[in-house]
Amino acid sequence: MKKIVVALLIISTFMISHFSIIKASNSETESNKTEQNWAEKLGYPAGSKVIILHSDDAGMCEEANIATEYYLENNFIQSAAVMVPCENAEAFVEWAKKNPTKDVGVHLTHTSEWKEYRWGTVADPAEVPGLIDPDGKMWHNVPQVVMNATAAEVEKEIRAQIEKVIAQGYRPSHIDTHMGTLYGHPSFVAAFLKVAQEYKIPANAIDLSNPEVVAVFREQGYPITDDVIELVNKYTLPKVDFFTSAPNAKSYEEKVDNFKQLINQLKPGITEIIFHPSVETENLKSITGSWQQRVWEAKIFADADLIQFFKDEGIIFTNWKEMMARFEK
């Protein structure tokens, strides 16, 4: 089974394709038209597009922290999550403690993807050997984690990262998954949702009751088996209706236009949109080849043109804190 999953994941880019998402999300079966989406279940107006603009990779480097803190402080975005194994994570958690109204979660990290800038596990490496590569760091990619790690090791690392943040004096508002690792195998999904429900900290669970949504993620190589669908159906905390990422572009202007197209073609419901903002430095350029996209993403959501576009489109923004508050009512 794992070999099949790995084969699917290897041919996938691990990034949700913007245009395939739009094609799939535009079609809707007759049965889904009569069901309430999660926006309606949580009391948002029927037919609304409810968006979470979510900053991934806080804590990965100082450049990410600066950009994410600026966005949250100025209410340009609604949510962020911190990569606990990284060296700048504690600084970001300290910022979150001083800003308790902000929505800051844990970006559960089981991979270390860059060539030079690497990190290991939070759990004792001796207790999670399947998560450790020959260099003593986490594996570079998801297929390597699927091939080498057990669900028990994955769960131990999930708990270690959450507990480290709690020990620092901050309770995360949600948990999600770096590089989609926790959706890389059905047993990882089970561990992810189990821990979320135990801690009563919502995971970024996607409602899989819509076959069109399932098809999107299967096309991307995620092993959305019947068992996974059943796990998500039985999950007892709030979900999003859809999940995607800010599309890449060849220029800043194209990036803004691509993002507008993404918003225009989303269906009503709650959609979480992730991105990776960072301020431009030589250090950032030495870490990742995606630095230009990240720099543009540190600018785009403060752009007056895009802010006006959101208003004109009647977009409602939310975050995991608000969703849980509505859910608990």
N, C-alpha and C positions, 0 to 999 in steps of 0.2 A: 504493500500500500504506500509506504513512504517513497519508494522509487517512482511510483506514478505521480505522487504529489510533487516530488523534486523535479521531474521532467517537465511538468506543467509550469512550475515556478521558474525554471531556468529560461524557458522560451518567453516568459512574461517579462516586462520591464520593471515590474513592481510599482510602477506609477500608473494611476488610472488615466487612461487615454481620454482626453477632453472630448474629442468628437465622437468616440464610441459611446461615451456616457450620454451625450446629448441625444444621439440617435435612439438609444434604448429608453431614456427617460421620457422621450416625447411620446412613446407608445404606451397605451394603458389598456388593460383588459377591462371588459365590462364589469366583472366582479369587483375589481378594485375601486371602480367609480362609486360604489355604494358604501365602501368602508371608510371609517374615519381614519385620517392620517394622524401622526403624532402631534402635529400642531393643533389640530382640533381636539384631540384627547386631552391636551394640556390647557385648553381654554383660549387658544388664539383664534382670531376670526376665521371662519370657514373660507377656503380659497386663498389664504395668505401664503406668501413665500416668506418663511421664517429662516433666517440665516445666522449661523455662528461663524464668524471670521476668527480662525484659530491659529495662533502662532506655535508651530512645532519647534523643537530643538532649542528652546531656552536652556541656558546652562551649558550648551555645547562649547561655547566660547564667549569671551567678553563682548564681542561684536554682536552676537545674538541677544545677549542680555540688554545691551544698550537700546537696540531697536525695539525689542519687545516691551521693555519698561516704558519707553516713550509712547508707544501705541496704546498701551493699557492706561497709562496716566491721563492721556488726552481723550480717552473713550473712542478712539478710532476703530478699535477692535474689541471683541468681547471675551476672549479666552486665550489661554496659553498653557503649555505643559513643559515641564523641566526634565532633562535627561540626567537622572541622578548619578550615574557612574562618572560623569564628566567633571573636570576640575573646576569649572565655574558654576556648578550646580548649587553649591551651598550659598554662594553670594546671591543667586536669584531667589532661593528660598527665604533668605533673610529679607529681601525686598518684599516678597509676598507676605511675610509676617507683619511688615509695616503697612501693608495695603490690604487689609483683610476683606474688603468688599470686592476685590478683584477675583476673577475666576482663574485659579491656577491649579493645574493638575500635575500628575506624574506621567511623563512620556516614557512608558516602560520600555527599557532598552535591552535588547538581547544580541545586538550586532555592533560591530565597530568597523565602519565601512571605509574610512579614509586610509590612504597609503602610509602616511607618516604619523599623523595625529591619531593615537589609538587609546583605548581604555579597556579595563578588565571588568570583572563582575563586582557587585557589592557584596554578595554572599561569599563565604570562604571558598576559594577555587577548589579546594580539596573536596568540598561537598557538592560541587556542580561541575565535575570534570568535562562533561559533554558540551558545556558552553565555552570551553577554553580551547583556543587554537594553539598551534605549535610555538607561537611567539608569546604565549601567556596572556593574550588578550582575547576579547570576544571575537567570534568568527566574523569575516567580512560581509557575508551575505546570508539571506534567509535559507536557501537550499542547504548550506553547510550546517546551519542550526538544526534544520529538520532531520538531516542525515545523522547527526552526532548526539543531539541532546534528547533526553527523555522529558516527558511532560512533568514528572516530579521535579526535575532540575529546573525547568522553566518556571514552575510554580514557586519553587524556593527563591529564585531570583526576583520574581514579582513581589513576593512578600518582603524580601530584604530591602528592595528599593522603596516600597511604601513605608516600611518601618523606619528607615533612615530619615525620611522626611518628617514623619511623626515625632521621632526622637529629637529632631531639631526644633520642635515646637510649632509645627504647622500641619494641619490636616488637609490633604489635597481634596479639591472639589470634584475631581474625576480622575480616571485613568484611561490612557489610550496606548497605542503600540507603535514603536519606531519601526519604519520600513514594512509595516504590516506583518511583522513576524508572528504575532499571536493569532493571526488568521492563516498561518502557513501550514497548519495541520489541525485536524479536528480535535485531537487531544489537547492542543495548546488553547484552542477556543474554550474548551471545557474548563481548563484551569483559570483562564482569564475571567470568565463570567462567574465562576465559583467564588473567586477571591473578591470580585466586585460586590457580590451579594452578601458575602460574609462581613465585609467592612462597611457595607451600605454606602459605598462610593461608586457612582455610576461609571460604567465602562462605555467607550464609544461603540455601543452595539447598534448595528444597522438592522432595521426591520426587514426581515427576509420573507414576509408573507406575500410580497408582490413578486411574481415570477420574473417580471421584467428586470427588477433590481438584481435578483439572483443571477440572471443571465449575464448582466454586465460584469459582475465579479468573477463568474466562471470563465468568461471570455478573457479576463485578465490573468487567468492561471490560478486563482484562489480555489482551494478544494472545498467548495460549498456543497458538501454532501447532504443527504437527507438528515443524517444525524446532527449536522451543524444547524440546519434549519430548525430542527426540533429543539436543540439547545437554546437557540435564540428565541424561539416561540415561548419557551418556558421561563425565560429570564424575567425577573420580577421588578426591574428598575426601568426608568424611561429609556427610550431609544430615539435615534434619528431616523428619518425616512430615507435620507440619502446622504452620501459622503463623496467628496471629490477634492481636487486640489487646484490651486491657481495655475492656469495654463502657462507654459513657457512661451517665449516670444523672441524675435530677433532684434527688437527695439523696445524702448519703454512705451512709446505710443501704441505699438502693436500689442503690448502686454495689457494696457488699459482696455483697448478695443476687444481683445480676446476675453477679458474678464467680463465685460459688459455682455458679450454674446453668451457666455456661460450663465450669467444671471437670467438673461431674457428667456433662455430655453429650459430652465429648471421648472419642474412641476411644483404645485403647492405642497406644503409640508415643511418639516424641519430638515435643512441641509447644513451639514458641517463642511466648511471649506478650509482646508489647511494650506499653509504657506510657511516660508522659512526666512523671515526678515533678518538682515544683518547689516551693520554699517560697514562701509568700504575701508579696508586696511590692507596692508601688505600681508599681515598675518592671516587674514581671512583668505586671501588669494593663495597662500601657501597650503591651506587646509583643503580647499575644495575647488574643483573646476566649475562648480555651479555658482560661484561667487557673484557673477553679474546678475543672475536671476534673483538671488537673495538681496542684493543691493536695491534692485528695482522694487522688490517686495517690501523693503523698508521705507519706500516712498509712496507706493500706489494708494494705500488706504487713507493717507492724509491729503490726497489730491482733491482739490475743491471740485473738479469736474466729476470725479467718481462719486464723491459725497452727494452732489446734486442729483446725479443719476439714481442713486439709491432712493432719494426722496421722491423723485419723479415716478419711480417704479413702485412706490408704496412698500418697500422692503421693511419687514419687522426684524429686529435683531434680538437675539437672546443669548444665553450662555448656560452652562451646566448648573450653576447655582440657582438660577431662576427656574430652570426646568425641574430641578429637584424640589424646589419650594412649591411649585404648582402641582407636581406629582403627589407630594405628601399631603396636600389639601384634599 
